[in-house]
Structure formats: C-alpha cells, structure tokens
C-alpha cells in the first residue's frame, strides 16, 4: 500500500456524516441560558434606590439634608 492510498483510507475513516449545525446547538443553548441568567441578575438591581427610600429619608433627617458629605467621592 502506498502513501496516497494510506492517506485516502485515513480520510475515509475520519469522514463525518452528520449535521454540524445540530452538533453546535448545545453551545447556543448554554450561552442563551447564561445570558438569560445574567440579564435577570442585572434586572434585579433595577429601582433599588426607590425600594429603600424610607431608609434614605431617615438617614437624611438624621444627618442633615445638605447631603454634601454623602455619596461617592465626597
């Protein structure tokens, strides 16, 4: 058996007869699940400041309403 015949036989053995698109659907499904979970986590932080407005008003009443010293970077 010569080299070309061996290469042809090796190629025939490794040839795959399947739908490659269907084999990769699982990656799409995993990515969709992960991004859906991350979207739900992001949406869970929506309107958080208004949920705790009573605490914010109590803090402002206790510490003064100027708010100059409050917040980030002050």
N, CA, C and O of each residue as an XYZ file, in Angstrom:
296
protein
N       0.847     -1.166      0.000
C       0.000      0.000      0.000
C       0.898      1.235      0.000
O       1.835      1.341      0.791
N       0.596      2.149     -0.889
C       1.449      3.333     -0.968
C       0.906      4.458     -0.076
O      -0.142      4.312      0.552
N       1.611      5.543     -0.031
C       1.293      6.655      0.863
C      -0.043      7.299      0.506
O      -0.820      7.639      1.398
N      -0.315      7.467     -0.760
C      -1.561      8.110     -1.172
C      -2.759      7.253     -0.773
O      -3.786      7.780     -0.346
N      -2.634      5.965     -0.907
C      -3.731      5.077     -0.516
C      -3.945      5.123      0.990
O      -5.082      5.093      1.460
N      -2.862      5.196      1.741
C      -2.985      5.292      3.200
C      -3.671      6.597      3.608
O      -4.508      6.599      4.511
N      -3.327      7.697      2.956
C      -3.957      8.989      3.258
C      -5.446      8.942      2.910
O      -6.284      9.442      3.661
N      -5.763      8.339      1.772
C      -7.161      8.231      1.361
C      -7.951      7.367      2.340
O      -9.097      7.686      2.659
N      -7.361      6.290      2.815
C      -8.050      5.421      3.782
C      -8.228      6.148      5.117
O      -9.274      6.021      5.754
N      -7.226      6.901      5.541
C      -7.332      7.642      6.795
C      -8.409      8.725      6.696
O      -9.148      8.960      7.652
N      -8.492      9.377      5.548
C      -9.507     10.405      5.350
C     -10.898      9.788      5.335
O     -11.847     10.375      5.856
N     -11.021      8.627      4.750
C     -12.328      7.960      4.690
C     -12.770      7.511      6.081
O     -13.963      7.536      6.385
N     -11.834      7.105      6.919
C     -12.179      6.664      8.270
C     -12.602      7.829      9.150
O     -13.487      7.679      9.993
N     -11.986      8.979      8.966
C     -12.289     10.127      9.819
C     -13.410     10.985      9.251
O     -13.804     11.965      9.883
N     -13.931     10.650      8.087
C     -15.007     11.422      7.494
C     -16.246     11.330      8.375
O     -16.604     10.261      8.869
N     -16.878     12.459      8.556
C     -18.013     12.527      9.472
C     -19.260     12.879      8.680
O     -19.290     13.899      7.992
N     -20.273     12.057      8.769
C     -21.517     12.306      8.051
C     -22.584     12.715      9.046
O     -23.366     11.885      9.508
N     -22.614     13.956      9.365
C     -23.607     14.448     10.308
C     -23.872     15.911     10.061
O     -23.188     16.558      9.267
N     -24.852     16.417     10.735
C     -25.193     17.812     10.608
C     -24.396     18.590     11.648
O     -24.659     18.498     12.847
N     -23.432     19.344     11.179
C     -22.554     20.079     12.086
C     -23.338     21.157     12.831
O     -23.037     21.453     13.988
N     -24.328     21.740     12.185
C     -25.127     22.782     12.839
C     -25.870     22.221     14.048
O     -25.972     22.886     15.079
N     -26.380     21.020     13.928
C     -27.086     20.424     15.061
C     -26.137     20.049     16.194
O     -26.533     20.025     17.360
N     -24.904     19.761     15.856
C     -23.931     19.423     16.900
C     -23.532     20.635     17.716
O     -23.112     20.497     18.865
N     -23.656     21.816     17.141
C     -23.240     23.026     17.854
C     -24.400     23.748     18.525
O     -24.189     24.790     19.145
N     -25.605     23.232     18.422
C     -26.772     23.866     19.048
C     -26.610     23.907     20.564
O     -27.086     24.841     21.209
N     -25.962     22.930     21.127
C     -25.783     22.898     22.585
C     -24.997     24.114     23.082
O     -25.256     24.609     24.179
N     -24.038     24.601     22.281
C     -23.280     25.787     22.685
C     -24.174     27.018     22.697
O     -24.056     27.866     23.583
N     -25.067     27.119     21.719
C     -26.024     28.220     21.699
C     -26.949     28.152     22.904
O     -27.242     29.174     23.525
N     -27.406     26.958     23.233
C     -28.324     26.796     24.365
C     -27.636     27.185     25.673
O     -28.230     27.867     26.509
N     -26.406     26.761     25.848
C     -25.667     27.110     27.067
C     -25.468     28.618     27.149
O     -25.665     29.212     28.208
N     -25.077     29.241     26.036
C     -24.871     30.691     26.026
C     -26.179     31.427     26.307
O     -26.182     32.418     27.038
N     -27.280     30.961     25.740
C     -28.574     31.604     25.970
C     -28.975     31.512     27.437
O     -29.501     32.473     28.000
N     -28.729     30.364     28.058
C     -29.051     30.205     29.479
C     -28.203     31.137     30.338
O     -28.709     31.768     31.266
N     -26.924     31.219     30.030
C     -26.024     32.084     30.810
C     -26.422     33.547     30.661
O     -26.494     34.271     31.653
N     -26.684     33.993     29.421
C     -27.046     35.393     29.224
C     -28.415     35.718     29.818
O     -28.633     36.838     30.279
N     -29.323     34.773     29.815
C     -30.621     34.997     30.457
C     -30.449     35.152     31.961
O     -31.059     36.029     32.572
N     -29.623     34.306     32.553
C     -29.345     34.421     33.983
C     -28.705     35.773     34.307
O     -29.093     36.421     35.279
N     -27.736     36.199     33.509
C     -27.086     37.487     33.750
C     -28.062     38.645     33.567
O     -27.975     39.640     34.287
N     -28.985     38.535     32.622
C     -29.996     39.584     32.441
C     -30.918     39.661     33.645
O     -31.297     40.754     34.068
N     -31.280     38.519     34.199
C     -32.126     38.522     35.396
C     -31.399     39.129     36.589
O     -32.003     39.844     37.388
N     -30.116     38.849     36.711
C     -29.334     39.458     37.798
C     -29.267     40.963     37.609
O     -29.405     41.720     38.570
N     -29.056     41.399     36.379
C     -28.997     42.837     36.110
C     -30.328     43.509     36.397
O     -30.366     44.582     36.999
N     -31.416     42.888     35.970
C     -32.739     43.475     36.208
C     -33.132     43.466     37.677
O     -33.983     44.252     38.094
N     -32.531     42.598     38.458
C     -32.867     42.566     39.878
C     -32.373     43.821     40.603
O     -32.857     44.138     41.690
N     -31.421     44.529     40.012
C     -30.924     45.758     40.620
C     -31.696     46.992     40.156
O     -31.375     48.108     40.565
N     -32.694     46.807     39.318
C     -33.472     47.932     38.814
C     -34.307     48.529     39.942
O     -34.984     47.807     40.673
N     -34.255     49.831     40.074
C     -35.082     50.571     41.019
C     -34.743     50.255     42.483
O     -35.615     50.344     43.347
N     -33.513     49.894     42.763
C     -33.124     49.546     44.131
C     -33.163     50.769     45.041
O     -33.533     50.660     46.210
N     -32.792     51.909     44.525
C     -32.775     53.112     45.358
C     -34.169     53.458     45.851
O     -34.328     53.903     46.988
N     -35.170     53.264     45.024
C     -36.540     53.594     45.447
C     -37.108     52.559     46.397
O     -38.031     52.867     47.151
N     -36.594     51.356     46.386
C     -37.068     50.338     47.322
C     -36.697     50.692     48.756
O     -37.386     50.312     49.702
N     -35.605     51.422     48.903
C     -35.106     51.758     50.228
C     -35.216     53.261     50.497
O     -34.379     53.835     51.193
N     -36.238     53.884     49.950
C     -36.370     55.336     50.106
C     -36.637     55.724     51.556
O     -36.247     56.810     51.986
N     -37.294     54.858     52.309
C     -37.553     55.179     53.718
C     -36.241     55.253     54.495
O     -36.068     56.136     55.336
N     -35.331     54.348     54.224
C     -34.023     54.393     54.884
C     -33.255     55.645     54.482
O     -32.602     56.276     55.313
N     -33.337     55.999     53.207
C     -32.625     57.185     52.735
C     -33.187     58.448     53.376
O     -32.427     59.342     53.751
N     -34.495     58.532     53.505
C     -35.107     59.696     54.141
C     -34.762     59.761     55.628
O     -34.536     60.845     56.166
N     -34.721     58.604     56.291
C     -34.352     58.577     57.708
C     -32.900     59.007     57.893
O     -32.580     59.740     58.829
N     -32.042     58.559     57.018
C     -30.628     58.944     57.104
C     -30.468     60.438     56.861
O     -29.701     61.106     57.554
N     -31.195     60.961     55.873
C     -31.103     62.391     55.562
C     -31.625     63.234     56.720
O     -31.085     64.304     57.005
N     -32.672     62.756     57.387
C     -33.195     63.508     58.523
C     -32.212     63.486     59.691
O     -32.078     64.472     60.416
N     -31.534     62.369     59.867
C     -30.592     62.243     60.978
C     -29.307     63.023     60.731
O     -28.762     63.617     61.662
N     -28.815     63.034     59.502
C     -27.525     63.641     59.199
C     -27.635     64.996     58.517
O     -26.618     65.546     58.092
N     -28.775     65.523     58.405
C     -28.928     66.808     57.742
C     -29.288     66.603     56.289
O     -28.969     65.572     55.696
N     -29.939     67.565     55.734
C     -30.442     67.415     54.370
C     -29.517     67.995     53.317
O     -29.823     67.925     52.127
N     -28.370     68.578     53.734
C     -27.490     69.152     52.715
C     -26.877     68.079     51.811
O     -26.696     68.303     50.615
N     -26.564     66.938     52.371
C     -26.068     65.818     51.580
C     -24.711     66.051     50.933
O     -24.285     65.276     50.078
N     -24.033     67.118     51.340
C     -22.753     67.413     50.717
C     -21.708     66.351     51.022
O     -20.890     66.018     50.166
N     -21.734     65.830     52.217
C     -20.730     64.839     52.617
C     -21.139     63.417     52.231
O     -20.359     62.477     52.380
N     -22.332     63.273     51.748
C     -22.809     61.932     51.399
C     -22.477     61.617     49.954
O     -22.234     62.516     49.149
N     -22.469     60.351     49.638
C     -22.262     59.934     48.252
C     -20.857     59.488     47.996
O     -20.013     59.480     48.892
N     -20.618     59.122     46.790
C     -19.314     58.610     46.405
C     -18.372     59.743     46.043
O     -18.755     60.682     45.344
N     -17.168     59.652     46.510
C     -16.138     60.596     46.127
C     -16.187     61.923     46.852
O     -15.507     62.865     46.446
N     -16.968     62.026     47.912
C     -17.024     63.295     48.645
C     -16.450     63.119     50.015
O     -16.404     64.072     50.792
